[in-house]
Amino acid sequence: LLCRGMQASQNKNMEKAEAFYRLSVPKQKTSPEMINEGRNVLRTLRTQRPFTPTEDRRKLFGSASSRAPQNRPPSVFSLHASSFDLAESRPVSGVRLSPLDYKPILVTSSKDEDSSVSLPMPTVDAAELRKVSSARAQLFRRTSQGDVLLSKMVPPDQNEEKLDSEEPAVMSNLCRTNDNCLAEQRAYTPFNDESGQSISNEHSDTPEREDVLKGTAGKLLFQLKGESDQMKKPGKVSSQPRNAGWKRRLTGLEDDTRIDESEEEKSFWHVKVLPILNELESEDNVESLRLACTKLYQVLNEGNMFGKRFKRRSMLLKTLYKLVDIDSDPLCLKLAKIILSMKVDGKNLLGVCKLAFKICRNEKNDCIVQNDRLLDCLLEVLRTEDLQKNNEALLYCLGAIKFMSGNAVLLNEMVNKGAVEMLLQLMKQINNIKENDTHFSSLGHLLVQLTATLRNLADLPQARCQLVCTAAVSELCVVLEQRMNDKDVCTYIVRIFSKLSSYSDFCAALADCSRCYILFLALLNKHQKQQDLVVRIIFILGNLTAKNNQAREQFFKEKGSVNTLISIFQTYYELDLNAEKCCRERGREEKKNPKHPSEAEDVLIKLIRVLANLSIHPSVGAALAASHRVVELLGTVLEYKSIEVCEELVINAATTINNLSFYKVKSSAVQDKKLHIAEMLLKLLMSNNMDGVVEAVRVFGNLSQYHEICDFIVQKKIHRFVIALLDAKNEDVCFSACGVLLNLTVDKDKRALLMEEGAIGKLVDCLRDFGPADWQLACLICKTLWNYSENITNAASCFGEDTDTLLLLLTSLLDEELALNCSLDGDWRDYHRLYWEREFKPVAAKLLDRIQTHRPVVPSETITAF
């Protein structure tokens, strides 16, 4: 195959001494057959996947994000009880409540409980206002849990039905009283009357006033209890329908009262749940609170109280929300799990998803997250919540899941729980939302978290299988098409493809998606200077074209494909060249660590690999060989880049030139620049890098078909170096060296060089060492010896002292029983036999016959009888 181009240079009969640049086969091989059978003539290249460094800290968006900080949701935020909304924690009735014309009565002492007092207006001093506001905020915070406090005063066995309706009434009256007191203060202080969070850390300078307020609150509580008792007396409820409606409004929303509660549920609440809530109210130790939350979750699960149909859900959630202020991730994890199980929505869903995000953001929490099964709750949110209504909550939910996917144990758990299918289903929903939709932009943030999670999942074999079987390729391509301007989303998707395209099954699925080539080219043209994106797309294209001939042809036929590759080649070649010039000007070393290429070098390495893989296809390879710009850039790499600086880049360039030099086409760019290429290869041949030396010899094997290159080889004494390589004791090295020597022996005036440098003996040694196991190499050696002995007159003078050894070798190798007695099975054994019969046997038989014909007859010795 190395001599394919020399077939028409001479036309001699076989009876005469014919050089073996004409292949001795009965039928001329087609190009595909020659390519398939040719060893090390046309070769695909392999390279490492682009390296993605791990982020130092977990963030919603990575440090390399293209999103401006002001245009993206924050990764760090403060989260308090005020982040939750109590009104949203209850079922919605759909009835708008009317304001109440009600004036609360504040009892100031036990002596005149029936007397009412008018509340004083706030003083003008703003500082004094804040003090009073702070004290009352503390009062309200202590008394807002009226249900719990009341449960301590009224035993659960005293009219449980009465407790159910009274508890919300106490809370509401307190809230209303407090609201009226603070009506004018709101203009001066940012006080939230539902949570009290914004001033919860302030302290009054007058503790006496705070004590008075505490006492007042206790008396007020008893008065309100008494009023509520009167409302519940027999006959009162039926005779006062207005009060009944008022009671329903006090409970918050009418749906809360319409939820049926059995006697068993009431008893379970008071016996099992309420004591734990009391503990949560009174306990100050974080560890005790955490254990109480664990117990609460177990009890609620036992009583089937999770979800939205739980009657006392509002009070339970209110208690939990207030514990969020405690700075303890283990406690907050327990809270998040319970709150998520209560199926909150709206602002509360966003708050609890942020809480989960905050917990998972700390890598040290991975162990407790794993043990508490927070993942189950988050996946349930992902599966059930409305995409457009709760897209911000889903963003932080997915952000937490993304953080979990950075842990190997949690990553495996995700796959087992069906996370891949959930993520793909969510992706389909997002893909259905068009660009003119108001949610389109915000959903891009969600896609970043989703694709980043899929990128981590792609490491697991089970997830890879699911991604292939679920047609993930087409959905990911839709995202690329719709989000072409979103560099973050595009980068994560190409990272997914970069990982998965290294596997044959996924690579085949991607190759079958015809529009992927158009999308990749569009991304390359749009983000040409975004190295992290470009290098991965080029790597994917290298994987697609490594084994799939259809993919090579399809990509090449896409409009502007080669021009895009050339443009990127030029861009990153100039970047790399400028970087080297700067280093030289500063007097620094070109490369401190040659094993790790620079960003520009990495792009060039993978781009040249694509060109080498494309050149395997006959028509594509011929077109690339005729592209002067492609060949020029490859030659420039050999010229300016040292193999000591970047070994992979230089070797890839030499391999690609070798592939292109295989094609004999009109206006061949390789042929036009063959002497310049030979000069560049000489530098590589003289290096201390054995891989580089072998690659240079391979290229000379093709280029030596030209007489000018043969003259160059002899002039520069390259043939001596090639002959020395026969001692390498390596099949591939010997094969490449024999290719060059075979082409040299076509010229009669260069055949004598083989004897001068001891090449005959080295060739015979290679035939002995590798012949029985490598019939391609054995055939190539016999062809070289046939060309060399074209004008033979005496075998001994032609082959010297190696004549007898060569005769014995050829005789034994032509013995079919001896030669094919190998342990290979199946297709390899058939291929072994086929190559021995079609290639080696015809050449070796003629060479043996020639040697025997020109060997002088030795007279037999006289035997003396005793």
N, C-alpha and C positions, 0 to 999 in steps of 0.2 A: 504494500500500500504506500510505503514511503516513496516508491519509485513510480507512482501512478502516472506522473506527467512525462515520463521518458519513454513511453511505449512506442511512440511513432518516430523516434530519433534514428533507429536502425531497423533494417528488415532482413534478417538472415535466416537461413534454414536451420532447423535444429540439428541436422547432421553436422553442420559446421559449428564452430565454437560460438554459440549464441549467448549473449549476456542476459542475465536473469532480471533485467528491468522489465522484460515482457513476462507476464505471469503465465506459468505453465498449467493452465486450466483449460478444459475443453470448451467452456463457454464463458464469454465476457461477463463479469459481474455487474449488476446494476449498482448505482450509487448507494441506495439504502443498504444493499447487502454488504458493500464494502465498508460502509460506516459502522454497521452492526458488528462486523467481524474484525474491523481494525482495532488493534489494541494500542491505547495510548497515543493514537493519532488525533482523534477528536475526543475531548474529555470535558465533562461538566465539572464545575467547581463547587466546593463546599466552603462555608464560612460560618463563623460564630454568630449567634443571634445578638442584636444590639443590646448592650448592657443598660439596664434601668436601675439607677441607684435608689436605695430605700430612703424615704423621707425621714429626717431626724425626728420630726414630730408629726403626730396625726392631725390632719387638718381637713376641713370640708373641701377645700381646693388646694392643690399642691403649690409649692413655692414657685414652680415653673408655669403656673396658670396664666393664660393670656387675659383673663378677666381682671379689670381694674377693681381695686378694693371697694370703691364706692358703688360698683355695679353688680355686686354679688352678696349673697347672704353671709353673715359673719360666722366664723368658726368659734369665736370666743364671745360669750355674752353672760350677763348676770341673770340668774333665775331665782325667783323668790315666790312666796305664797301669792303675792299680787299678780303673778303671771297667770294665775288660774282664775276662772270665772265661775262663781257658785251658781249663777242663774243657768249656765249652760250644762251644769252637772245633773239637772233634773230633766225628765221627759217634757217635751214641748206640748202644750195644750192647744195651741193655735188660737187661744182667746186672749185678747188684749185686756189687761187689768186696768181698772179705773182708779184714779187716786182716791184715797180715803180722807174723809173729813173727820179727822180724829185728833184730839188733843190729849197727849199723855199727861198723867198726873204723877208727879215725883213726890214720894213720901220722904220727908226730911227727918222725922223722928218717930219713935214708937208711940209717943203720947198722942200725937194728932195724925193718925194714919189717914183719917177721912178728909183732912184739910189739904187743899191744893196750894201750891206755890207757883208764882210766875217765875220763869227762868230769867236771870239777869242778862242784859246785853253784854257782849264782850267789851273789854276796855279798849281804849285807843292804842295802847302800847302794843306794837306787833310782837315784841319779845315775850310779853306776858301772854299774848294770845297763843304763841307756840307752846309755852309751858302748859297752859291749860289743855291745849289740844293734845299734847303728849300724854298728859295724865289720863285724859278721857279715852285716848286711843288704847292705853293699857287697860283701862276699865273695860272698854268694849271688847278687847281681845280676850279678856278673862271671862266675860259674860256671854260672848257670842255663841259659846258652846252650851246654850241653855238646856239642850236635851240631855247632855251628860250630867250637868249640875243637878237638874231636876230629878234625874234618875237616882241620884244619891239621897235626895230628900224623901222621895216617894217609893216605897218598896215595890218591886215588880209584881207582887201578888195582890196589890190594891188597884183593882180596876184597870187592867192593862189597856183596854180600849180607850180609857180616859187619857192615859199617857200618850197614846199615839197622836191624838189631836192637840193635846196641850203643848207638847214640846215645841213644835214650830211656832205656836202662838207666842210663847215666851220670847223666843228669839226675835220674832218680827217686831213685837212691842218694844223690845230693847233697841232694836235697830232704828225704829221710828222715833223713839225718844231721843236717841243720840243724834239723829239727823236734824231734828228741830233745834237742838242745842247748838249744833255746829253749822247752821245754815249760813250765817254771815262769816264764819271763820274760813270757809272754803275759799273766799276771795283773797285770803292772805296766806293760806297754807295748802300744800299739795296733798291733803289728807284724803286717803281712800277709806270711806266708811265701811267697806265690806271686809277689807283685809287688815287695814292699819299698818301695812308693811312699810310704807315710806317714812314713818316716824317711829317705828318700833324700837329704834336704838337710842331715841332721845330720852332724857330723864328730867323730871321736874325739880326745880330748886326748892320747892316747898313740899316736903314729904307729908306735913300735916294735912294739906289739902288733898293729897292722894289718899290718905287714910280715910278722910271724910267721904271721898267719892266711893272708896271700896265699901264702906258701911252703907252708903246710900244705895249702892247697887244691890247689896244683899236684901235690904228692905224692899226695894223695888221689885225684886224677884218674887218675894213672898206675896206682895200685893197683886202682881200680875197673875200669880198662881191662883190666888183667891178669886180674882175676876174670872179667870178661865174656868174655875170650878163652878162658879155660878152659871156660866153659860152651858155647862154640861149637866146641870140638874134635870131630873125628869120633868118633862113638860116644857122646858125652856126652849129646846131645840126646835120642836114643831111649831111653837107659838111665835118664834122669832126667825123667820126665814132669812131676813137680812143678815142676822148674826151668823147663820149657817154659811151663807155665801162668803161673808167676811172671813170666817174660819178657813174656808177652802182657799181663799186668796192668801191668807197668812201662811199656809203650808207651802206656798210658792207657786204651784201650778196645779190645775184641776186634775191632770192625769195622775198626779202623785196619789190623790185620794181615791182614784178609781181603780188602782191596782189592788186586786184582792189579796188578802193576807190571811192565811189559815191560822187556827189556834196553835198548830204545831210550829209555824213559822214565827209567830209572836213569842212563843216560849223559847224557841231556839235563839232568837235575837237577844232576849233579856238574859238568858242563862249563859249563852256561849259568846256572843259578840260584844254585848255592852260592857262586860267586865274588862275586856281587852281595850276597848275605847277609853274607858276610865283610866286604865293603866297608861295609855298613850298620852292622856291629858296630864297626868300627875307625875310621870316619871321624868327624871332629868338625866339619867345615865344613857349615853348613846347606845351602848351595847345592850342594855335592857330594852331600849326602844326597838332595836333591830330584832331581838328575839321575840318581842311582842308582835312585830309586823310579820315575822315568820309564822307565828301561831295564828295571827289574824287571817293570813292567806289560807292556811290549812282549814280553819274553821269556815271561812266563806266558801271554800271549795266543797267542804263537807255538806254545807247547807244549801248548796246550789244557788248561791246568792250573787254570782258574777253576772254581768250583763246589765241591760237597761231596765228590766222589769222588777228590780228590787225596790220595795217601797221606801225603805229608809236609806236609799242610796245617797241622797243629798247630804245627810248628816255625816255619813261615813266618809265621803269624799272631802268634806270640809275639814274634818279632823286630819286627814292625810295631807291635804294641801299645806296646812300650817306647819307640818313637820319638814317641809322642803327647805325651810330656812336653815335647818341644822346642817352644818358643813361636814357631812360624812357620806362618802360614796357608798359604803356598804349599806347604810340605812336608806339612802336615796334609791339604791337599786331595788330594795324591798318595796319601797313606795311606788316606784315606777311599774313594777310587776303587778301590784294590786290595782293601781289606777288604770293601767292598760286592760286588765281583765274586766274592769267595770264598763268597758266599751264607751269611754267618753268621746266627745266629738268637739268640733269647733276650736275655740281658744284653749280648752283643756287638753285636747288631743295634741295640739301644737306644743303646749307646755310640757307634757309628759314625754313627747318625742325628743324635745330639746334636753330634757332631763336624762333620757337614755343616751342621747348623743354625748352629753357631757361626761357621763360615766365611762362610756366606751372609748372616749378620746384619750383617756389615760391607760396606757398599755399595761400598767401594773394591775389594773382591775380585771384583766382577761380571765384570771382564775375564778374570781367570784362571779363574773358574768356567766362563765361556763357552768358553774355549780348551780346557779339560780335559774337557769333556763330562760333567760331574758329573750333569747333568740326566738323562741316559740311565739311570744307575744308580739314581737316586731314583725315576724313573718305573717302573722294573722292580720296586722294592720295593713301590711303590703297587699294582702289578698283581698281584703274586704272594703277598704276605704275608697271613697270616690276620688278619682284622680284630679279633676279640676277644682272641686270644692276644697280639698285638703292637700293641695300640692305642696305647700310649705311644710306641713307636718310630715308628709311623705318624704320630703327632701331630707329632713333631719333623721327620720326613721331609716332611710337608705344610707345616710351618712354613718349612722351607728352600725348598720350591717356591714358597710364597707370596712370600718375599723375592725370588726370581728373577723372579717375574712383575712386579715393579716395574721391571724393566729391559726396554726396548722390544725389544732384540735377542733376549733370552732368551724374552720373551713370544711373539714370532713363532715361535721354535723349538718352544715348547710346543705351539702349535696344530698345527704340521706333524707333531709326533710323537704326536698323538692324545690330548693331555692332557684335552681336554674330555670325550671318551668315558670315559676312565679315571675322572675325577672323578665323573661322573654314575653310573657303575657302582658306585663306592664309596658314593655317596649312597644308592643303592637298597638296598645291603646294610645301611647304618645305619638306613634307614627300616623295615626288616624287624625290627629289634630293638625290642621293646615297652617301655613305661615301667616295668614291673615287673622287668625284667632288671637284674642287678647292674651291667652295663656301660653302661646307658642314660645315666647322668649323665656319666661320663668321655668318652663318645663325643660329648657336646655340645661339649667342647673341640676335638675333631677337626673337627666341623662348622664351627666358627668359622674354622679355617684353610682348609677346603675352599671355603666360600662366599666368603671373602675373595679366594681365588685366582680363582674364577669371576667375581667382580666385575671384576677386572683383565682377564681374558680377554674380557669382554663388550665391550671397546673395539675389538676387531678384527672386521672384516666376516666373515671366514671362521668365526670362533668364534660370531658371532651366528647365522650360517646353521646351524651345527651344533646350537646350542641350540634353534632352532626345529624343526629336522628330527628331533631326538632326543626330543621330548616332554619337554623339561626343565621346562616350566611345571608339569605335573602333579606331578613329583617335588618341585619346590621348594614347591609348595602343601602337599604331604604334610609336608614339614619344618616349614612354618609351623604347620600344625595340631598336630603333635606337640610342637613346641618353643615354644609360645605364651608360656611363662614365661621363656624364655631371650632376653633383650633383645638380646644380642650377635648371636646367630644370626638373629633376626628382622630386625635392622637391616641385616646384610649382604645378606639376601635381598631386602629392599625396595630396597636400593641397586642390586642386579642388575636388578630390575624397573624401577627408575627410569631406568637407562641404556637398557635394551632397549625399553621402551614408547615411546620417542621415535621408533622405527622402525615403519612401518606393518605389516610382516609379523608381527613379534613382538607388536605391540599387538593385532592380530586374533587371534592364537593365545591371548593372555591373556584377551581378551574372551570367547572361546569356552569358557574354563574357568569354568563357572558358579559353582563354589564360591569363586572368588577374591574375590567381592564380600562374601560372608559372613565370610571370613577377614580381609579388610581392615577391615571394620566392627568385628570382635571385637578386632583389634589396636588400633584407634583408641580403643575404649572402655577397654581394659585399660591402655594406655600413653599416656593423653591428655596428660600433661604432659611426655612425652619428645619434645622438639621435633624432634630429628634423625630420629626414627622417624615422627612425625606428618607432618612436612612432605613427606617422600618418598612416603608413602602417598597423601596428598592430591594430590601431583603426578602419581602414577600414575593416580589416578581422573580427573584432568583430561585425561590423554592418552587414556584409554579412552573418555571421553565427548565427545572433540573431533570425531570423525568417524563414530562408530558409533551410530546411532539405537537399535539393539537394546540396546546397552550402557547407554544413558541410561535406557531403560525398565526394564531388568532391575535396575540398581542402585537406582532409585527405588522399585521394588516390594519390595526387601528390607526386612524389618521393622526399623523404627527408623532407617532410613538418613538421612532429613532431620533427625530429632531429634538424631542423632549429629553431623551437620554443624553444626547450630545450637549445640549444646553446646560444640563446639570453637571455633566463632566467638566465642561469649560469653567463653570462657576466655582466648583470646589477645587479644581486644579489650580486656579488662580489664587484662591484662598490659601491653599497649602503652600504654593510657591512663595506668596508674600510672607507667610509665617516663617518659612525657612530663611528668607532674606533678612527678616528682622532679627532672627537668632544669630545669623552670621555677622550682621552689623554690630550687634551688642557683644560679640565675642563669646557667646554661650555655646554650649553643646547643642547639636541639632536635636538630640533626643536623649532624655535621661533614662527612659524605660522603653526600649523598642518593642516589648511584648504588648504594649497597650497603644494602639494607634490613636492619633488625634481625631477630632470630630471630622475634619475634612478628609483625612486619610480613610476613615471608616466608610464614608460615603463612596469614595473612589473604589475601595476594595469591593464593595457589594455591587456597585454599578458595573464594574468590569466583569464581575461574575455573571451578571445578566447577559452581557454581550457574548461571553464565552458559551453560556448555555443556549442562547439563541442560535449561535453559529452551528449547532449540531444539526439543525434542520437544513436539508440540502439547498432549497431555494433561498431561505433566509440567510444562511451562511454565505452563499454566493453573493447576495446583495450587500452584505456587510463587508465582504472582502473587496468589493468595488467602491466602498465608501472611503474616500481619501481622508475625510475629517476624522473618522473613527480610527483608521490606521495611524494617522498623524498623532492623535492624542495618546494612543497606546505607546507609540515610539517615544513620545516626549516623556512619558512616565519613566521608561527605562533610562532615559537620558539624564533627567534631573534627580531622580530618587535613587538613593543607595539602598542596597538590600540589607545593610547593617542597620539602617534607620527604620525601614518598614518592610520586612521580609514578605509578608502576605501580599502587599500591594504589587511589589515588583514581580513576584512569581505569577500572580494572577494575570498581569499584563503580558508576560512571556507566554503563558498558556493560551491566552486569547489570540495572540499573534500566530501561535502554532496552529490553532484551529483554522484561522482565516487563511493561512498559507497553504492549507490543504486544497483549496479550491482554485482551479485554473479557469479564470473568467477573463473576458475581454476588458481591457483597461483596469487590470487588477492593481489596486493600490499597494498591495503587498509586493508585487513584482516591481513596481516603480520605485519603491523605497527599500528594496531588498539589501542593498549595500549599506545603507544607513542603519537598518535594523541589525545587520551582521556586526557592525561596529559596536552597537549598544550591547549586543549579546556577548561580545568578547569581554566586556567589563564584567558581566555576570558570570561568564565561564571562569574567569580568573579569581573569583571570590572564594572565600573559605566556607561558603554555605553549600553543602552538598545538594540540597534540594534545588537551589538555584542553578547549580552546575548541570544537573540532570535536565532541568527544564530548558536550559540554553541548548543542550545537545539535541533535545527533541526538536526544537525549532530548526536547528541546523540540519536535522534529518530531512525536513521538508524543503528548506531553502537550498540544500546541496543538489537538488535536481537541476539547478541553473548552473551553467558552466562558470559564470562570473563568481558565484559563491564558492564553487570548488577551488577555483584559483585563489580566492581570498583565504580559504582554509589552509591551503598549502603554504601560501605566502606568509601567513601569520603563525605557521607551525601548529595550527589547531589540531591537525590529524594526530600529532604525537600525544596530545592530551586525551584525545578520543580513544586511542589505542590503550593508553594507560587505564582508562575506565573499565576495560575488559577484565581487569584484575579485581574489580570491586566485589565480586562474588554475590552480585545482586541481579536477579533476572531482569528487572525493569531497566536498570542502568546498562546492562549488556545489550538489551534489545535496542535501546536508543543509540548506543555507540555503533552497533552493527548496521543500523539504518544509514548513518553517515558514511561508514566504510563501504557499504554496498553501492552508494551513489558515486563515491570516489572511484571505485573500480570500473565504472562505466567508461571513464577516460583511460585509454591504454597507457598514456605516459605517466599516470599516477599509480598504476598497479604495483610497480616495484617498491613503492613506499611501504607497502605492507610487510615485505620481507625485511627491509632495512630496520624497521622498528620492532621486529619480533611479533608482528600481529598474527602470523599463521599459527604459531604455537598457542597463543592466547585464545584464538578462535576455536582450536581443537579442544583446549581445556574447557571452554564454555560449553561446547557440544557434549562433552563427557559429563560435566556437572549438571547441566540443566536439560539436556535433550530429552530423556525419557519422560520428564514431567512437563515439558513445555515445547510442543511441536511447532508452535509459531516461531519461537526463538531458534529452534533447530533448523527450521526451513530457511530462516533469514541467514543463518551462518552458512548453510550449504549454497545458497544463492551467491553470497559474497565470495566463497571459495571457487564457485563455478566461473564467475566473472574474472576473478584473479587468474585462473588457469586457462584462459581462452586460447592463448598461443603456446600451450604446453608442448614440449618435445620429449621431456623426460620427467616422470613423476618425482623422482628423487631430487632432481635439481630444482623443481618447482616448489615442492612442499618440504624439502630438506629432511631433517631427522624425524619430523612428525608424520612422514608418509605412512609407515606401518601402523602407527597408532590410529591414524585417520581411517585406514582400510578396515581395521578390526572394528572400529566404532560404527562405521557405516554398515558393515555386514550385520552386526548385532542389532542395530536400530531398524534395519529393514526386515528383520525376522519378526513376522506378525505376532507369533506366539510369545516371544520374549518381550517385544516392544509394548504390546497392549495388555500385558499381565499386570493390571493396576487394580487398586482397591476402590476406584470410583464407581458410583452407582448412578442409575437413572440417566437423566439428560447429560450430566457431565461425562459419563462414560461414552455416550453416543457422540457427543461433541468431540471428545478425545479421539475416538476412532475416525470420525469424519475428517478432522484436520490432518490426521496421519495419512489417510488414504488420498485426500484431494490435494494437499499441499506438500507435505514432507516427502512422501514416497516417490513421486515423479522426479523431484529435484535430486534427492539423495541417490536414487538408482542411476541416474545419468552421470552424476559426479563419481560414483563408485566405478561405473563402467569406464569412464575416462581415465581414472587413475590406474585401473587394471590394464587398460589398453596400452598406456604409456609407461608401464613398469617393466624394466628389463628382466628377461627370463634368467633365473639363477640356475646354472648347471647342477644336476644332481650329483652327489658325492658317491664315489665307489665304495661299496661295502665289502670289506674283507672278511671272508669266512675263516673261522678258526679251525 
